């Protein structure tokens, strides 16, 4: 198949992206609005940028119904802070409940039955059930269009990291015990460690 993205409807282009770039890690991002109302939403367009400075990024798309910004993006632009909570197998179902598009005055963590904990350096709460939290300040945001299917690139500077004691050893995180989940296409998810194998990089 030979496909020119410019000839596609955005929903069809989206299907090509999520069907090709996988598995994708999931960040459950917690924010608050200017009035202190909490919000939580999962994003799988999420990755690292660099280690010095320690930067991460994620890409919230515009709402498919009206092209408006999602609450997560609006909150980050208003408060300049957010927390990335890494999703593990044990609470995947609760994470999924946060994907429902509630109105902005609804706190998804409360609806999902997840537990809020105070963060160390930012105002948005972290999720107790998560074993790794990245507290972030807004470093930069870039916007690409304003229509349905458009999106933004949010770059956050990691100000503080929480790692569960049982996962942290000699500066490394034990990914086997973290048990992260990944997003596939459609409604499918994966446990990426199930068939993990080692491949040593060649030095020549």
N, C-alpha and C positions, 0 to 999 in steps of 0.2 A: 504494500500500500504506500502511496505517495500522497502526503497530506500537507496542504498549505494552511497554517493556522489562521491567517487573515481571512480565509473564506468560511470559517466555522462560526457557529453561534457559540457564545461564551460557555454554555453548559457542556457542549461537545468538546471544546478545548480543555475544559476542566477535567473531563473524564479521561482524556489522553494523559494529562499530567499525573493524576492520582493513580492511574493504571500503570504508569511507567516508573515513577519515582517512589520506590517502596523497598522494604518497609520504612515507614516514617515514624520517628519518635514523637511522643505526645507530651505536650506541656499543658498542664491545667494551670491557667493564669488567673491569679486573683488580683483584683483591683478594688478601689473604692472611688465613688464620685465625690464631687466637691462638698456634698452634704454628709459624707461618711457612709453612704449606703454601699454595701458590698456587692461584688459581682465575681463570678467564676465561670470560665469557659475553656474548653479544650481546643488546642490548635495543633495540627500535625505538619503545617508548613513552618518548621522550627528546627534550628540548628545553631552550632557555635560559629563565631566569627574569628576570634583570635584569643590568645592567652595573655598578652601584655599590650594594651589593657585587656582585662578579661571581659570580652564582649560576647553577647549572644544575640540572636535575632529571630523574629517570627513574622509571618505575613498574614494579617487578617484581611480577608476579602470583603468587599462591600456586600451588603445584604442583597440576596438574589431577587427580592420582591420589589425594592424601591431604590436600591443603590445607596442607601444611607450607611453611615459608619456604624459598626457594631459597638455595643456598650463598652467593651474592653478597650478599644482604640480611643473612644471619646474620653473615657476615664483617665487613660494614660496621658493623653494630651493635656487634660485639665490638671492632673496632680503630679505628673512626671515620675510616678513610681508604680511598681508592680512586683509580683512574686511568681516565679515559675516553680510549680510543684511537679516533680517527676512522678509519673503514674506507674504503679506496680500492679501485678495481677490481682492482689487481694482486694483492691477497691475499684476495679475497672467498671463495674456496674454503676457505682455511685458517680464516677467520673462521667459516664454516659448520660446520666440524668442532668448534668450541668450543661449538656449540649442543647437542651430544649431552649427555644427562643422565648424566654419570659420577658415581661415588661421591665423597664429599667429600675423600677422600685422593688423588684423581687430579688432577694438574696438567694442565689443558687445553692450555696453551701448549706443553708438551712433546709432547703427543699430536698437536697440530696442526702441529708443526714451525715454530712461531713463535719469535722470538728475544727473550729478556728483556734489558732494559737497566735500570740503576739509575735511579731517579727522583731528583729534586733535593730535594724537601721531604717526601715520604711514603715509607713502607716498601714498599707494593706496587710491583712492577716495571711499567715501561711496555713497550710492544711496539715493537721496533726498526723493523719493517716499516711502522708507521703514521707518517704525515707530520705529524700534529698530536696532541699529548697534552695533556690537562687534568688536572693533579694536584689532587685535591680532598680536603678535610676534610669530615666530616659536619657539616652546618649544622642540619638538622632532618629528622625522619622522621615521617610520619603513616601510621597503619594503618587500613584500611577492611575490616573483617571478618576472619575466620580460616578460612573454608571455601574449598573449591576454587572458583576464579573470583574470589575476593577479591584485594586487592592493597594495595600501599603506595606512598606518594609519598616518594621520597628526594631531598632537596635538598642539594646539595654546594656548598661555597664553593671556588672555584678559587684555589689557592694559588700555582700556577706553571704556565706554558704553554711547551711546546716546539713550535716550528714549523720544519720543514725550511727551510734557507736559501734554496733555490730557489723557495719559495712566498711568501716574505715581502718585501713592498716597500711603503714609505711607510705602514707601520702596517696594511696590508691583506694578506689571504691570497688568493693567486691560485687561485680555485676551479677554473678550467679545468685547471690542472696537478695539483690535489689529486685530481681524478677521484673524487669520493665516489659511493657507491652508496646506493640507497634501498630500503626494503622496501615491497612491495605486499601484496595479500592472498594467502593460501595459500602456495605455494612460489615465488611470483614476486618478482623483484627488478627494479630499474630503474637506468639510468644517467641521472640527472636532468639532466645538462648536454647531452645529445644534441640536444635541441630547445630549448635555452635562448633566450629572447628578452628584450629590454629594454622596460620600460614605465615611463616617467618619471612620478612622482607629480605631480599638478596642484597648483598653488599657490593657486588661487582657492578 
